[in-house]
């Protein structure tokens, strides 16, 4: 993974910092309860819609490819896989946003 440098604007005429990002644990809880909403709380609604779209598509595909003998979890395994990835993704980006915010406030 490529590391990026964070540049800080410390001039007196710089814009004030944005509001503090939400807690990563709150974002993870919301993402677990409402699929796609964790990304919305991270200000990336298109990413949330994309996750929700693929979650539904893979749930339908895995449902169609399995037999009624499989469990409910097995029948919707594709959608549940994307669901778990979306929860982890929302939490990770909430932590990144909080770390960047804290780094900016610490340098001021």
N, C-alpha and C positions, 0 to 999 in steps of 0.2 A: 504494500500500500504506500502511496506517495505521501510524504509529509508536506504540509503546506505551512508557509510562514504567515503569521498574523501580524499585520502592520497596525500600529496604533497611531491615531491622529491626536497629538497632545497639544496642538496649538490652542491659544485662548479663544479663537473664533470657531472652534470645532462644534459640531452638533452635539447636543446632550445624548447620553446613552439611552438606548431603548429600554422599555420596561424589562424588569427581571423575568427571565424565562420561567416557565412552570417547573415544579419539582419533577424529576425523572420518575419518581415512584407514582406520582399522581397520573402522569402521562401513561405509564405502564398499566395502571389500574383501569383507566378509561379505555385504553386500547384493548384490554382483555375483555371488558364488558361490552364495548361497542366497536366492532371491527372497522378499521379505517379512521376512527376518530382520534387516535393517538397522533397520527400524522397531521390531522387538522389542527390539533393543539400545538404542534410544532411548526405551524404556518406553512405546511406543504400539503394543501388539500388535494392537489392533482395526484400526488403520490398516494394519498389515502384512497382516492377513487380507483387508481390503478391496482392497488393491492386488493380492494374489494372486488373489482372486476375479475381478476385472476383467481381469487378465492372462489367466487361463484362458478366460474368456468371450469376449474379443476374439480370442484365438488360434483358438478353435473357429469363431467367425463368419467370420474372414478365411479360414480353411481351407475352409469350406463355399462361400464366394463366389468362390474362385479355381479355376482348372483345373489338371490335372496338368502342364500345360506350364510353369507358373510354378516358380521355384526354391523351395527350402525356406524361405528367408528371406522370400520373397514370400507364401508360403502362410500363414506364421504372423506376418505383419507387425503385426497388431493387438496380439497378445500381446507381441511384442518392443518395440513402442512403449511400452506400459504398463510393461514391465520396465525400460526405460531411464529412464522418469520416476521409477520407484520408487527406483532407485539414486541419482539426483540428489536426490530428496526426502530420503532417509535421510542423505546427506552434508550437505545444507543444514541440516537440523534438528540434526544432531550438532554442526555449527559454531556454531549459535545457542545450544545448550545449553552448550557449552564457553565461549562468550563471556560468557554470563550468569553462569556459575560464576566465571570469572575476574574479572568486574566486582564480584561480591559479595565475593570474597576480597581484592581490592585495596582495597575500602572499609573492611575490618575492621582 
